[in-house]
Amino acid sequence: MKTEEQKLSEKLKTLLGAYVLEVEFIKKNGEMRKMFCTTKSDKIPKGHEPKGDITVPLNEGVLRVFDVEVEGWRSFRVDSVKSFSLKKGV
């Protein structure tokens, strides 16, 4: 039986592979952060392609994503996600 966190992780992985999402989560330091991110290859600029397999988590419950606003790779804990939605116009 999958936990709610595992179900959310799978849903986020699927959506991030197809779209740019606005993800709102709580950072380790307690700050709230909004990030427009994806893992969709055609949304990642040349020179920023992932090195290695991004589907393999660095740590359990952590997703690696490309932040489209700062053009860099970031990560967040699935259990810290407060909301997510499709970024409009992308």
N, C-alpha and C positions, 0 to 999 in steps of 0.2 A: 504494500500500500504506500503510495507516494504522500509525502507531507505537503502542506500548503506551500511551503517555501520551494520545494522541488517543482511543484506545478507552476508556480509563478516564474521560476527560473526558466523552465522549458518554454513558457509562453513568451517571455521577454526575448529569449534567444531566437525564436521563430520570427517575432515581429522585427527585431533589430536586424535580422538577415534580409528583410524585405523593405524596410522603411527607415526613415529618420524619426526617432521618438523624442519627445520631451519627457525626461525622467526627473522626478523630484525625489530627493533622498536626503537622509541625514548623514553628514560626514562624520568621520571618527571623532572630530573635535566638538561635535554637537551642533554645528551650523547646518542650516537647511541649504541645499544647493539644487539648482535647476540646470540641467544639461541637455543639449540637443545632440543626440548620439546615434550611432548606427554601427553595423558590421557589414553593411551592403557594399560590395566591392566597387560598384560604379559611383558611389558617393565618397570614396576615399581617394584623395588626390595622389597623383604619381609621386613616388618618393616616400609615401607614408604607408605603403602596403604593409600588412602585418608580417613580422618575421616569425615563422613557425605557425603552428596550428592554434588560432585564437579560440577554437571551440573547447580546447582542453583548459580547464580552469587552473589558475595559479594556486588558488586555495578553494576549498569547498565553500560554496555559497557566494563566490565572487565572480562578477562578469567583467570581461575586458571589452571596451567599446572605443570607437573613434569619436571624439568630441569635434563636431563639425564647425563649431564657432572658433575654437582656439587651434584647430587642426593638429590635434595630438591625441595619443592614446591615453585613456584613463580607465579606472576601474571603480566599481562600487559593490557594496554588499547587497545581495538580494533582500535580506531581512531588514535593510534600512530604507527600502523604497516605500514612499508614501503615496505616489501617484505616477501614472504614465499615460501619455496620449500620443497620437500621431501628430507630427509637425505638419501644419497646414501649408500647402503650396509647394511641397517637395515630392 
